[in-house]
């Protein structure tokens, strides 16, 4: 899955935690992306069966989409908190975690997560 698709899935997951109904316009506003960019991404995610879009334009995560989004979100949150705990300011930590979360291997992430659980480096 591309970094872009992962970012959209994570955004949908976050927005759906805040409100039960989310449309493309909400995604665009949250991410600061244009309507055509969001429409293209929504089409890709729909084609890959990560989301569904109803007749009113409301987007829902499929079971697989939600599963993948939770993994991405967990990576983001854990890596952000770890960097903050290491002394990185919140803005930089969040931005860096957002980049790293898409490229880090599952093996490495699992090792970081295990370390954090053992030594309590992240909240």
TAUR-V320835 format. One record per backbone hydrogen bond with DSSP energy under -1.0 kcal/mol. CO is the residue of the C=O (numbers start at 1). NH is the residue of the N-H. Records with the same first field share a line. If there is no record, write none. Layout:
BEGIN
CO=NH + NH
END
This chain:
BEGIN
2=6
3=7
4=8
5=9
6=10
7=11
8=12
9=13
10=14
11=15
12=16
13=17
15=19
22=59
23=27
24=28
25=29
26=30
27=31
28=32 + 33
34=38
35=39
36=40
37=41
38=42
39=43
40=44
41=45
42=46
43=47
44=48
45=50
46=49
50=62
52=60
54=57
58=54
60=52
62=66
63=67
64=68
65=69
66=70
67=71
68=72
69=73
70=74
71=75
72=76
73=77
74=78
75=79
76=80
77=81
78=82
79=83
80=84
81=85
82=86
83=88
84=87
89=93
90=94
91=95
92=96
93=97
94=98
95=99
96=100
97=101
100=103 + 104
105=109
106=110
107=111
108=112
109=113
110=114
111=115
112=116
113=117
114=118
115=119
116=120
END
